[in-house]
Amino acid sequence: MAKEMPAALHSAALVCLLSFSGVTSAGAQSLEECDWVASARNLVEPWQDTTRTYANGAIRVALLDTGGEPTCCSNHLLILSPHPDYGQACHVLSRQPGLGFRQVFLDAATRGYDPSKGVLISVPVGLYDPDTGGVDTASVSAVHIRINQSLGLVGLEQAALSQAAGAVSEAAKK
């Protein structure tokens, strides 16, 4: 049975990955280990429309909604990925811990792969427009999530992918 990586060692490994791969905390986004937001009751249905798999099914993402509350920011993204020491890692992408986005455009997500860094999932997100109650189309931008399966690390990355930029533009028009 595999041993769990000590928290300090896991944190040090993540800092190294962040330093060498260009991964950053990306301003107003938060990538946290699963908490109450990742509850099964927050999974959005129908699942076939609100989930995606990558890396031959090893990486799974799913839309989460905290029941429409708060109105401004109830959408989050669940990320399940392999971890070499304890099987599966679970993370939640939010705007900040406990507060999500007005909308996560999973249907416009793109995927890239760099053998030295891992899978890169780029997903457009939009913020709340208090004037309309919907998405502020000027706020729609892609969040880039790097998943290194061999190290079991998940982090946010600043990236300029033309494919992601096109997906953001299309998502903003919807």
C-alpha positions, 0 to 999 in steps of 0.5 A: 500500500502506498504511503501518503506524501507528507504535507510539507514534502507535497507543498515543497514539490508543488512550489518546485513545479510552480517555479519551474513550469511557470505556474502561478496563483493566477490572480483572482482564481483559486485551486484548492483541495476538495472541500464542501464545494466538491460535495456530490450534491453540487454536481450539475446534471445531466452528467454527460453534458457537464463532465469531461475526461482527459488522458484516457479517462485518468483526469476527470472534470465536472461542473459544480453549482452550490445551489445558485447561491451566492447568485454572483458566483455559484459555479466551480470546477471539480478536478479529479486526477491521479496521484502516484502516492494515494490514488486520486487527487481532488481539487476545486477551481473557484474564483476564491475559496468558497466563491466561484464564478458566474459561469464556467464554460466547460463546453468551450474547454480545450486541452493541450499536452507537453510531455515535460509538464503534463496536461493543460486544460484551458476553460473559460470562466465569466464573472457576474454582471450586476446590471444584467444578473448574467455573465459580464462578457468583458470578464470572460477569460480562460483559466489554465490548469496544469496536471502532471500525472506522474508527480500528482501535481495540479496547479494554475498556469498563465498561458497564451494559447491561441486555441483557448483565446478562440474558445473564450471569444466563442463562449463570450458570444453565447 
